[in-house]
Amino acid sequence: MTGVAADIRKNFNLFIDGKGYAGKADEANPPELEEENEEYRAAGMEAPIDISTGMKKLTADFTLRSHCREVLALYGVRTGTQTTFIIREAMESFDGSVTASVHTMTGKVIKVSQGTSKPGEPPKDKYDLSLTYYKKEIGGQVIHEIDVINMVRTINGVDVLADIRNAIGM
């Protein structure tokens, strides 16, 4: 059947340093991928064009429906300390096929919002992340892999920064 829903998110699990948080995670938001661009218009050009100057900062967040001491303790760690965060999603198509989508992120917790205390309601602790690494795989195929520190940006198998790294001796 063409035009029927494919790869709809059915559920997810969050892993922090290898520990799963099924039943505790409320939501997770992988990073938005956005280029930084500068407008450029020179003589003889009818209109400006965008010239890429890199990417915007990679950030992500997740919310837990319980106070987890080990996760709360990740805030404010020493500079250079990195934590691995993985979001594993199950996507289902109308034909019943299920495909895994995996977001692997490395970075640190830069903000903890502990929400409002209300009687009889579970806490909602929101964690904001600053990332140095991000990889998205769908069905085992790498779609995006961004390693900020090593200046790698692979899109669908092509490292778009390889020539620049080579030119500057990296």
C-alpha positions, 0 to 999 in steps of 0.5 A: 500500500503506497501512501500509508504510514511508515516508521511511526514511533511506537515506544522508546527507552533511554540508556545513560552510561549503559543503564536502562531507564524504561519505566522512568523516562518520560520523554527524550529529545535528540539534538536538532541539526542546524547549519550556521550560515552567513549571507554572501552577496558580491558584485554581479550577484542578483541575490545573496546566497548562504555560505555554511560556516559550520553547525550550531551547538548540539544540545539534547534533553530528556525528562525522568519521572522519578528522582534518580540519584545517579543521574542527578549526580551527573550535573556539574561534573569536571570539565572533560568528563563525558557521559553516553546517552542512548535513545532507542526507538521502535518504529512500526510501519502499517505493514507491521514491520518494526525498525530500530532507530538509535540516537547515540550521544556523548556529552554532559548534563548542563542543566537540571530542572526538578519541576514542581512538587505536588502531592501524589504526582511523580517528579519530572526532572528535566535534564539539558545536555551539551553534546560533543558527539551524535550518531543516528542509525535507522535499521543499523544504517548510520544516517548522521554521525557528528564528532565535534571535537574531531571535526567529523560530519558524516551524512549517509556514509559521506564525511563532508568535512574530510577534505577540510580536515585534510587541507588543515592537516588533521 
